[in-house]
Amino acid sequence: MAVTDQHAQWLARRIRTCAQVPGGLPLSWMAEKLVRHVWRLEHRPRGRADVVDDALAVPALSTAIGAQAQRNGVRQALRVGATVPEVAMALGISIEDAQYLAQQLEERDRFRKEYVQRVPLDCRSA
């Protein structure tokens, strides 16, 4: 499936919870969808049934975007040499929590790498 088709399908998808936001989507796609929902909320008359969908999509997408941006940012910061205490300060969390987050990201990355090596290429796109 072409990227443009995937993008169109994503934009048409109904989102009411952050669990309905698939992992691995580009942040720009999620942000675009969030902006569309916010715009519609600001420009539609109240009382329309579809306003609830937009209203629920905004916090769901905001949560998903924040979580993914945080994970990507922490991962990148550590890759380029930031220390765990520096990451903790950037996030406003304890060093122990930052260490736990770094370990979780490392485990997730290791699992993904092993998965990609195990699964035949033709099965990954299914």
C-alpha positions in Angstrom: 0.0 0.0 0.0 1.3 3.4 -0.9 2.2 5.9 1.8 -0.4 8.3 0.5 -3.1 5.6 0.9 -1.9 4.8 4.5 -1.9 8.6 5.3 -5.5 8.9 3.9 -6.6 5.9 5.9 -5.1 7.3 9.0 -6.8 10.7 8.6 -10.2 9.0 8.0 -9.8 6.7 11.1 -12.0 7.4 14.1 -10.0 8.0 17.3 -11.6 8.2 20.7 -8.9 6.8 22.9 -5.1 6.8 22.9 -5.2 3.0 22.5 -6.7 3.5 19.0 -3.5 5.4 17.9 -1.2 2.8 16.3 2.4 2.8 17.3 5.0 3.9 14.9 3.0 6.5 13.1 4.9 9.6 12.1 4.4 12.4 14.7 3.6 14.7 11.8 0.6 12.5 10.9 -0.7 12.5 14.4 -0.2 16.3 14.8 -2.0 16.9 11.5 -5.0 14.8 12.7 -5.0 16.6 16.1 -5.0 20.0 14.4 -8.0 18.9 12.2 -10.0 17.8 15.2 -9.1 21.1 17.1 -10.1 23.2 14.1 -13.4 21.4 13.7 -14.2 21.8 17.4 -13.5 25.6 17.1 -15.6 26.0 13.9 -18.6 23.6 14.3 -21.8 24.6 16.0 -22.3 22.9 19.4 -24.9 20.2 19.6 -23.8 18.3 16.5 -23.2 14.6 17.2 -19.8 14.5 15.5 -18.5 17.1 17.9 -18.1 14.4 20.6 -15.8 12.4 18.3 -13.6 15.5 17.8 -13.7 16.3 21.5 -12.5 12.8 22.5 -9.9 12.7 19.7 -8.1 15.8 21.0 -7.0 14.4 24.4 -6.4 10.9 22.9 -4.1 12.2 20.2 -2.4 14.7 22.6 -1.6 11.8 24.9 -0.3 9.6 22.1 1.8 12.4 20.7 3.3 13.4 24.0 4.2 9.8 24.9 5.8 9.2 21.5 7.7 12.5 21.5 9.0 11.8 25.0 10.2 8.3 24.0 11.8 9.5 20.8 13.4 12.5 22.6 14.8 10.4 25.4 16.1 7.8 23.0 17.8 10.4 20.9 19.2 12.3 23.9 20.8 9.1 25.2 22.2 8.2 21.8 24.0 11.5 21.4 25.5 11.3 24.8 23.2 12.9 27.3 23.4 11.3 30.8 20.5 9.8 32.6 20.6 12.6 35.2 20.4 15.2 32.4 17.4 13.3 30.9 15.8 13.3 34.4 16.2 17.1 34.6 14.8 17.6 31.1 11.7 15.6 31.9 11.3 16.9 35.5 11.4 13.4 37.0 13.7 11.6 39.4 16.9 10.0 38.3 15.5 6.6 39.2 12.5 7.1 37.0 14.7 8.3 34.1 16.9 5.2 34.6 13.8 3.0 34.5 12.5 4.7 31.3 16.0 4.4 29.7 16.0 0.6 30.5 12.5 0.2 29.1 13.4 1.9 25.9 16.6 -0.2 25.6 14.6 -3.4 26.1 12.0 -2.3 23.5 14.7 -1.4 21.0 16.4 -4.8 21.6 13.1 -6.6 21.1 12.4 -4.8 17.9 15.9 -5.5 16.5 15.5 -9.2 17.4 12.0 -9.3 15.9 13.2 -7.7 12.6 16.0 -10.2 12.3 13.7 -13.2 13.0 10.7 -12.3 10.9 11.0 -12.8 7.1 10.7 -9.5 5.3 7.5 -10.5 3.4 5.7 -11.1 6.7 6.5 -7.7 8.2 4.4 -5.7 5.7 1.3 -7.8 6.3 
